Amino acid sequence: MSASFAGTNLANNGFDMQSAAGLAAWGRYSAGGAAGTGLQASAALGWSRAEGEITRGRLLADVDLATGSATLQSWGLTAQAGYGMEFAGVLVTPFAAIAHYQTTRAAYTEAGASFNATYDAMDVSRTDLTLGVTAEIAIGAQGTLSLGAGVDWTLGTPAAVLTGTSDIPGMTTFSVPGDFVPNRTRAHASVGYSHDFGNGISLSGDLRVGQAVYGTSPDVRGGVTVGFTF
């Protein structure tokens, strides 16, 4: 299990969700134990919650800003299966994974503008299938270099619908479907390194670059992990 506390800074965006707490539970099975050979299977469930302000009219000239406070709650479920094979000291593992994500923005009422609105709760969900392969190469007696590549396919993204009521003329009640179209096929590549200090402590880092679900900007992720075994 793991817990997290993160901050978010979304430049030029109407959402300022400040900080978020998260919880996750995961498990992994390896037929070959720590060697990573044979059948590999894993599953994980995660949840996070953030609260902050949502502003309508930001970046628009001569527009009164309307601001309200709401929460965002997300959860994700993923399952993965692969098969590890060793070739000349390199552990190669092709795998397949499926993941489902859902985010809910709570209902809220805005204020501050000449015409304001009350928004119903809204859900956004996505299901992805991933096919990929990883390779792990021993670097000396304590280091491991990992390389990976894969392709993600978005199987389903029901259109989000913004509904609510307002005092805007002609929009006493409204129902506006979202028009964002995801990049349904996306490639990604990753590289990482892990160092085992031999006393039950390890330090690892990784970098992943791929195409984002929406838009044309790349999706870049990185992390550093300190591990303890006992």
Disulfide bonds with the S-S distance in Angstrom:
none
